[in-house]
Amino acid sequence: MTDTAPLVQPGDLVEGIASGSTFGTKVRVWVDREPWSGGVNSQGRASTVLSDGRGVHMVYTDTIRTIERTN
């Protein structure tokens, strides 16, 4: 897992604010693999990419919250 993201493991249900969202759109994902870094935007805010097996979602790293842990 990337050192910029909080501990997120495959199988966890996590949520975060979509990167680039002007309305604070919340994304909730059952993670199917280790997240990876999405880089840092021009304001210096880090993003993390979460995959759910159907697609990927980029969220601000500092908004990631674990809802349910599988292990």
N, CA, C and O of each residue as an XYZ file, in Angstrom:
284
protein
N       0.840     -1.177      0.000
C       0.000      0.000      0.000
C       0.882      1.236      0.000
O       1.994      1.220      0.527
N       0.388      2.276     -0.580
C       1.128      3.529     -0.620
C       1.289      4.119      0.775
O       0.411      3.959      1.623
N       2.392      4.792      1.015
C       2.639      5.365      2.340
C       1.826      6.634      2.584
O       1.852      7.172      3.691
N       1.101      7.127      1.568
C       0.299      8.331      1.745
C      -1.133      8.016      2.175
O      -1.836      8.902      2.663
N      -1.570      6.789      2.004
C      -2.947      6.423      2.345
C      -3.010      5.777      3.716
O      -2.069      5.105      4.138
N      -4.129      5.983      4.416
C      -4.310      5.249      5.669
C      -4.390      3.750      5.370
O      -4.576      3.358      4.218
N      -4.254      2.924      6.386
C      -4.270      1.480      6.189
C      -5.622      1.040      5.631
O      -6.637      1.079      6.325
N      -5.617      0.628      4.387
C      -6.805      0.106      3.717
C      -6.400     -1.212      3.092
O      -5.389     -1.297      2.395
N      -7.204     -2.252      3.348
C      -6.890     -3.583      2.849
C      -8.000     -4.056      1.926
O      -9.139     -3.604      2.040
N      -7.675     -4.963      1.011
C      -8.719     -5.540      0.165
C      -9.841     -6.122      1.019
O      -9.588     -6.793      2.020
N     -11.072     -5.860      0.618
C     -12.240     -6.329      1.358
C     -12.838     -5.291      2.285
O     -13.962     -5.461      2.757
N     -12.101     -4.207      2.559
C     -12.610     -3.145      3.436
C     -13.636     -2.279      2.715
O     -13.539     -2.062      1.507
N     -14.603     -1.796      3.452
C     -15.536     -0.792      2.951
C     -15.028      0.557      3.439
O     -14.950      0.799      4.644
N     -14.683      1.437      2.501
C     -14.144      2.745      2.861
C     -14.918      3.836      2.136
O     -15.585      3.585      1.132
N     -14.816      5.055      2.664
C     -15.410      6.183      1.969
C     -14.445      7.353      1.999
O     -13.556      7.429      2.848
N     -14.636      8.254      1.062
C     -13.807      9.447      0.978
C     -14.465     10.439      0.037
O     -15.441     10.109     -0.637
N     -13.939     11.643     -0.010
C     -14.455     12.684     -0.890
C     -13.749     12.583     -2.237
O     -12.520     12.541     -2.305
N     -14.540     12.545     -3.309
C     -13.990     12.421     -4.657
C     -13.032     13.564     -4.946
O     -13.358     14.731     -4.731
N     -11.859     13.224     -5.431
C     -10.851     14.207     -5.776
C     -11.374     15.098     -6.894
O     -11.893     14.603     -7.895
N     -11.241     16.405     -6.728
C     -11.718     17.358     -7.716
C     -13.175     17.725     -7.560
O     -13.685     18.552     -8.316
N     -13.858     17.132     -6.596
C     -15.275     17.411     -6.383
C     -15.477     18.792     -5.776
O     -14.888     19.123     -4.747
N     -16.303     19.581     -6.413
C     -16.603     20.909     -5.858
C     -17.767     20.853     -4.878
O     -17.985     21.796     -4.117
N     -18.515     19.754     -4.893
C     -19.678     19.618     -4.020
C     -19.448     18.659     -2.866
O     -20.377     18.371     -2.112
N     -18.231     18.161     -2.715
C     -17.938     17.224     -1.627
C     -18.590     15.874     -1.828
O     -19.076     15.267     -0.874
N     -18.602     15.399     -3.062
C     -19.220     14.118     -3.384
C     -18.521     12.985     -2.649
O     -17.315     12.781     -2.792
N     -19.304     12.248     -1.854
C     -18.760     11.140     -1.075
C     -18.818      9.860     -1.894
O     -19.838      9.545     -2.507
N     -17.705      9.123     -1.895
C     -17.594      7.850     -2.608
C     -17.439      6.756     -1.566
O     -16.608      6.864     -0.665
N     -18.240      5.701     -1.688
C     -18.144      4.551     -0.785
C     -17.802      3.327     -1.619
O     -18.487      3.037     -2.600
N     -16.744      2.601     -1.241
C     -16.192      1.531     -2.075
C     -15.829      0.315     -1.229
O     -15.235      0.443     -0.159
N     -16.199     -0.883     -1.732
C     -15.648     -2.132     -1.215
C     -14.350     -2.346     -1.982
O     -14.381     -2.660     -3.172
N     -13.225     -2.181     -1.325
C     -11.914     -2.211     -1.973
C     -11.530     -3.645     -2.326
O     -11.625     -4.545     -1.492
N     -11.089     -3.852     -3.588
C     -10.716     -5.208     -4.010
C      -9.211     -5.412     -4.129
O      -8.761     -6.529     -4.383
N      -8.428     -4.354     -3.950
C      -6.959     -4.463     -4.008
C      -6.355     -3.300     -3.229
O      -7.059     -2.371     -2.835
N      -5.053     -3.362     -3.012
C      -4.398     -2.274     -2.283
C      -4.530     -0.969     -3.048
O      -4.338     -0.943     -4.263
N      -4.853      0.109     -2.357
C      -4.937      1.409     -3.030
C      -3.547      1.896     -3.433
O      -2.536      1.418     -2.920
N      -3.514      2.859     -4.365
C      -2.236      3.438     -4.777
C      -2.373      4.953     -4.866
O      -3.475      5.499     -4.901
N      -1.234      5.603     -4.902
C      -1.202      7.059     -4.899
C      -1.760      7.621     -6.200
O      -1.476      7.116     -7.287
N      -2.555      8.672     -6.068
C      -3.075      9.385     -7.225
C      -2.313     10.672     -7.468
O      -2.657     11.449     -8.358
N      -1.267     10.897     -6.668
C      -0.457     12.102     -6.832
C      -0.942     13.248     -5.962
O      -1.798     13.076     -5.094
N      -0.381     14.409     -6.211
C      -0.695     15.618     -5.449
C      -1.159     16.686     -6.427
O      -0.523     16.900     -7.459
N      -2.275     17.365     -6.109
C      -2.780     18.390     -7.025
C      -2.030     19.711     -6.856
O      -1.116     19.805     -6.037
N      -2.407     20.710     -7.612
C      -1.700     21.996     -7.599
C      -1.831     22.738     -6.270
O      -1.041     23.638     -5.983
N      -2.820     22.367     -5.461
C      -2.964     22.954     -4.128
C      -2.206     22.175     -3.061
O      -2.245     22.528     -1.883
N      -1.519     21.116     -3.475
C      -0.737     20.318     -2.546
C      -1.531     19.250     -1.818
O      -1.069     18.722     -0.807
N      -2.708     18.925     -2.309
C      -3.553     17.931     -1.660
C      -3.356     16.567     -2.317
O      -3.483     16.433     -3.534
N      -3.043     15.555     -1.502
C      -2.771     14.204     -2.005
C      -4.071     13.452     -2.286
O      -5.077     13.648     -1.605
N      -4.029     12.593     -3.296
C      -5.157     11.739     -3.649
C      -4.722     10.284     -3.621
O      -3.546      9.968     -3.796
N      -5.686      9.410     -3.400
C      -5.465      7.971     -3.396
C      -6.479      7.337     -4.335
O      -7.637      7.753     -4.376
N      -6.049      6.334     -5.088
C      -6.922      5.625     -6.012
C      -7.420      4.355     -5.332
O      -6.628      3.552     -4.839
N      -8.742      4.182     -5.311
C      -9.383      3.001     -4.739
C     -10.039      2.213     -5.867
O     -10.687      2.799     -6.734
N      -9.878      0.901     -5.864
C     -10.488      0.047     -6.886
C     -11.539     -0.838     -6.235
O     -11.344     -1.350     -5.132
N     -12.679     -1.014     -6.947
C     -13.725     -1.899     -6.441
C     -13.952     -3.102     -7.356
O     -14.923     -3.839     -7.182
N     -13.063     -3.305     -8.330
C     -13.196     -4.439     -9.237
C     -13.975     -4.097    -10.495
O     -13.863     -4.806    -11.495
N     -14.764     -3.027    -10.471
C     -15.513     -2.587    -11.644
C     -14.939     -1.305    -12.227
O     -15.151     -0.985    -13.397
N     -14.212     -0.584    -11.394
C     -13.630      0.685    -11.813
C     -12.763      1.230    -10.692
O     -12.594      0.597     -9.650
N     -12.217      2.419    -10.927
C     -11.382      3.059     -9.914
C     -11.984      4.409     -9.539
O     -12.686      5.036    -10.331
N     -11.696      4.838     -8.324
C     -12.213      6.086     -7.780
C     -11.056      6.818     -7.118
O     -10.360      6.249     -6.278
N     -10.846      8.078     -7.492
C      -9.786      8.861     -6.869
C     -10.418      9.747     -5.797
O     -11.340     10.517     -6.069
N      -9.900      9.621     -4.566
C     -10.416     10.393     -3.434
C      -9.270     11.124     -2.747
O      -8.112     10.717     -2.837
N      -9.613     12.210     -2.058
C      -8.594     12.908     -1.276
C      -8.153     12.002     -0.137
O      -8.981     11.483      0.611
N      -6.846     11.815     -0.009
C      -6.273     10.900      0.983
C      -6.694     11.261      2.401
O      -6.971     10.373      3.207
N      -6.746     12.556      2.716
C      -7.070     12.966      4.086
C      -8.546     12.793      4.447
O      -8.937     13.078      5.579
N      -9.381     12.326      3.495
C     -10.800     12.108      3.790
C     -11.158     10.633      3.890
O     -12.306     10.301      4.186
N     -10.208      9.744      3.652
C     -10.499      8.309      3.667
C     -10.824      7.854      5.086
O     -10.103      8.137      6.042
N     -11.944      7.135      5.178
C     -12.402      6.609      6.470
C     -12.875      5.178      6.256
O     -13.641      4.902      5.333
N     -12.418      4.273      7.110
C     -12.838      2.877      7.030
C     -14.190      2.721      7.710
O     -14.347      3.071      8.880
N     -15.163      2.194      6.978
C     -16.519      1.961      7.503
C     -16.609      0.563      8.100
O     -17.141      0.370      9.193
N     -16.077     -0.409      7.360
C     -16.123     -1.803      7.814
C     -14.844     -2.496      7.388
O     -14.444     -2.430      6.226
N     -14.217     -3.151      8.327
C     -12.972     -3.886      8.056
C     -13.288     -5.380      8.014
O     -14.020     -5.888      8.864
N     -12.734     -6.082      7.025
C     -13.028     -7.500      6.862
C     -12.168     -8.398      7.729
O     -12.589     -9.505      8.063
N     -10.978     -7.958      8.104
C     -10.072     -8.826      8.867
C     -10.117     -8.469     10.323
O      -9.424     -9.086     11.132
